Amino acid sequence: MTAVSFNLETLASKFECQYDGDPETLLTNVSTLSDANKTSLSFFSNQKYKSELKNTKAGVVVLSIDDYELCPCSCIFSDNPYLVFARISQLFDISKQFESGIHENAYIDKSASIGKNCGVESGAYIGKNVKLGKSVYIGANSVIHDNTTIGDYSWIGPGVKINNNTLIGSRAIIHSGVVIGADGFGFSENNESKWIKIPQISGVSIGNDVEIGANTTIDRGTLTNTIIKDGVKLDNQIQIAHNVIIGEDTAIVACTAIAGSTVIGKNCKISGQVGISGHLTIADNTTITARTAVMKSIKKSGVYSGNMFPHQEFSIWQKNVAQFRKLSQLKKTISDLIKKADNNDNT
């Protein structure tokens, strides 16, 4: 992997930002304010880190122009420092770099189509009629089963399992341990209470610019595909059941489980350990906070919580939680009233 470096003027120009300082200031890494050195780029957007900003050793800090006087070093100015920092950080990320070529210990079926500048590591298996776009990376011991297509510039980490009839768009990032296209959990119960397996004969369709975290599982569809649309971001250890549809640019945090045939809208934010029942619809632009149980469709966008109760609008949930905290006091008050009423009855 080749290290990268940029000067201040190049970065500010690339992201159309104003700057202050020596335009030739050389940057080789990104860092927090407290850990930075003279070749580090950092950012400041939260006022509680004022002291760290004042004492930082960074070469350049991305910040709002309103915070300029606090900064002891060169600056890049932005109305959204964290966003600009995130975009610049991508330029320094060399973790996804790879050398093109096919390792001698990889297996590639003769019918597979491998694009230009692909890298396939040792122990990888690529099955019949698989199509890899250009500059695709397949990590060590990953398995790409028959009739799967993976778009340009996608990165498949070590130990990924992608089953047959999977479609993956361009610029995908799929981390280690992911399983895509395993059978959905479909069974019918007969008269003797025995489970009869329902064949899962469809596949999985994944759009462009999707990232899937380590050990996440996405089941294949029963009769139609499970669909993950463009720009979706999935954290680690998420379960997505058969025939689920997830809309564009939705982000889902770790350990969430989504049951079969649920449709989630676009631009949703779903926090960790959320449980979503099957055959539901979640409206676009919905936020669901951690550990919420979603047991019926959400038709109106908003923020929903329910880590003690089934989901409800956030404002209602806050009121219920406030009352819940007063249960012991309420119980005592009721007990006192009952005793008083009993005493009155006995007099």
N, C-alpha and C positions, 0 to 999 in steps of 0.2 A: 504494500500500500504506500502511496506517495503522499507525503505531507504537503499541505497547502499553506499559502500566506497571501495576504492582501494588504494594501496600504489604505489609510483613512479615506483619501480622496476617491479611490476606486469603489469602496463600499458605499460611501454616501451617494455617489453618482448612480450606482447600480440601482439603489432603492429610492432614488429621487428625494434625498433628504439634504438639508443644510447641515453644515458642520463647523466646528471651531477647533483650531489647532493646526499642527504641522501636517500638511497633506501627505507627507511621506512616512508618517508614523506606521511602522510595520506591525501587523497582527498575525499571529500564528495559531491562536486558540481562543476558545470562549470559556468564560468562567464566572463564578459568583463574585460579588464585590469583595468579599473577605478573602477569597483564595487567589485573586487575580495577581498577575505580575505585569511588567511593562510591555509585554507582547500580547496581553489578553484583551479581549473585548468583553464587556459586561453590560448590564442594564440596570436602570433604576425606575421603578414605577409605584412602589409602596412606601409611603412616608415613614413607616416604622423602621425602615432601614437607613434613615438619614445619617446616623453615626457611621455606618459602614461605608456609605458614599463618601463622606468627608475624609475617611481614612484609607480609602481604596488605593491600591498600587497599580490599578488597571492602566493600560495604555489609552483606551478609549471607552467611554460609557455612552450607551444609548439612553436618552432621557428626554423629558419634556423641556421646552425652552424656559418654562417657569421655574425649573429647578437648576438652571444654569449656574447660579451663583454658589450653589452647594458643591459643585464638582471641582476637584483639584487637578483634573487632567483634560485631555482633548475630549470632545463631545460630538455625537451625532444626534440631531434634534428630530423628534417625532411626536405626533399627537398620540401615538399608540406604541410606546417603547417596547413593550413585551412582544408585540407582533413583529416589529422590525427585527428585534433580536432573534426571534424564532426563524425568520427568513434568512438572516445572515448566518445563523448557526448551521443551516443546511449546507452552506458552502464549505464549512470546515469538517463536515461529517464524512469521514473516509471509511466508516465501518462497512459500507455496502460496496466498496470497490472490489473488483476481482479481475483475475487474468482470464482472458478468453481461452478456450480449448476444452477438449474432452479428456478426462482422466482415463488412463488405461484400464482401470478397474470399474468403470461405469458401464452399464448395459443400456444400449439404445437399439430398439427394434429397427429393422431395415425399412419399415414403412413410415417411421417417424420423420418429421420435417424439422430441422434445426436451423434457426436463423443465423445471420452473421453475428460474430463477436459474442456468442453465447459461452458461458462457462458451466461445465458439468463436473461435479466433484466425484471423488472415489465412492463407490458403493451405491451411487444413484441408479435408479431403474426408470427407464422411459419406455412405455409400452407402445402397442400398435396404434398407428394413425395419430399419434400425438403431434401437435404443432406448437413449436416454440417460436415466438417472434424474435426480433433482433435484440441483442444485448440482454438476454435473459440469463439469470444465474440460478442454478439448481444445486443446493447444498448437499453435503455428504449424506449418503444413506436415505435420501428422499425418494419417494416412490410416486411416479406420475403414471396413472393407469390409462388404459386404452381410450382413444377418442376424446382426449382432453386438449384444450387449446389454451395457451398462456400468451398474453399480449406482450408487446415490446417493453423493454426496460423493467421487467418485473424481477423481483428478488424473492426466491424461495429458500428459506433457511434450512439448516440440517434437520433431518429426521421428520420432515413433513410428509403426510400421506394424502394424496389427492386421488380419489377414486374415479372410475370411468364416467364419461359424459359430463365432465365439468368444463365450464367456460369461464376463463379469468381474463379480465381486460388488461390494459396497459398500466405500467407503473405500480403494480401491486407489490406490497410488502407482506410476506407471510412468514411468521416466526416459527421457531422450532416447536415440534410437538403438535402442530395443528393437524386436525383430521377433517377433510372436506369430502362429503359425499358418502359417508357411512349410511347404512339403512336408517330410515326414520323408525320411530317406535310405534309400529302399527300392528295391532292384533284385534281379532274378534273372538268373543267367548262363545263356545258352543253349549249345548244343553247339559253336558257333563262338567261344565266349568273348566274346560280345557281351552287354552289359548291357541288360536289359529292365526298363523302369521299372514299379514297382508303384504304382498310383494311391493317393494319400493323400486319402481321401474323407471323413474325419471332421474333428473340430475340436479346440479347446482349451477346457477348463473351469477357471476360476480362482475361488477362493473369496473370502470377505470378508477385509479387513484384510491384504492381500498387498502387499508392496513388491518391485519388480523393478528392479534397477540398470541403469545405462546400458550399451547394446550387448549385453545378454543376449538370447539367442534361445531360443524355445520352439517346437518343431515340432508341427504338427498330427498327430493320430492317423491310423492307416491305416484301421481299421474301427471303432475306438472312440476316444473322446477321450483326449488327454493331459490329466492332471488335476493341478492345483496346489491343495491344500486350504487351508482358513482359516488365516490367521496366518503363512503361509510368508514368509520374508525371503530374497531372492536378491540377491547382490552384483552387481557389474559383470562383464560378459564371461563369462557362464556359458552353456554349451550344454546344453540339455535336449532329448533326442531324442524321437521319436514314441512315444506310448503309455506314457511314463513316468508314474508316480503318486508324488507327494510328499505325505507326511502332514502333519497339522496342526502348526503352530508349529516346523517344521524350518527351520534357518538354514544357508545355503550361501555360502561365501566365494568370491571372484573366481577366474576361470579354471578352475573345475571343469568337467568334461565327464561327462555321464551318458548312456550308450548306451540304445538302445531297449528298451522293455518292462520296465525295472527298476522295482521298487516300493520306495520309501524310507518308513520308518515315521515316526511323529510324534515331535516333540521331539528330533530328531537335530541334531547340530552337525557340519557337514562343512567342513573348512578349505580353504585355497586350493590350486589346482592338483591336486586329487584327480581321478583317473580311475576311473570305475566302468563295468565291462563290462555288456553287455546281459543281460536276462532273469534278473536277480538280485533277491534280497530282502534288504533291510537292516532289522534289528530296530528297534523303537521305542527311543528314548533311547540311541542309539549315537553316539559321538563318533569321528570319523575325522580324524587329524592331517594336516598339509600334505604334499602330494606322494605320498600313499599310492596305490598301485595296488590297487584292489579287483577281484579276479578270480574270486571265488566268493561265494556268499551269506553274510551275517553273521546267524546265527540267535539269537545271545545278545548282549544289550546290553552295552556296555562301551566302553573306549577302545582304538582300533586304530591302528597305525602301520605304515609300510612304505615309507619313501622310498628305501630301498635294496633291499628285497625285497618280494614280494607281501604283502598285509596279514596281520597276525597280532596276537594279543593284545598289549597294550602292554607288559606285564611281560616277555613272551618277547622282544619286539622290543628292549627295553632291554638284555637279556642278550646278544643277538646283536650289537648295536652295540658293546657293551663288548668283545666278543671280536674284532670286526672291526678295532677300533683296535689290537689287539695282533698283527695278521697278520704285520707285518714282523719282530717279535720272535719270533713262533712259527716263521716261515720260517727264521730264523737258527738257532734251537734245533734244528729238524729237520735242517738242513744239517750242524750240528756233530755230531749223533748219527750221521748217515750216514757222515761222515768217520771218526768214532771206530770205527764198526762195520767200515768198510773197512780201517782200520789193524789192527784186531784179527784180521781175516781173513788179512792178509798176514804176520802174525807166526807 
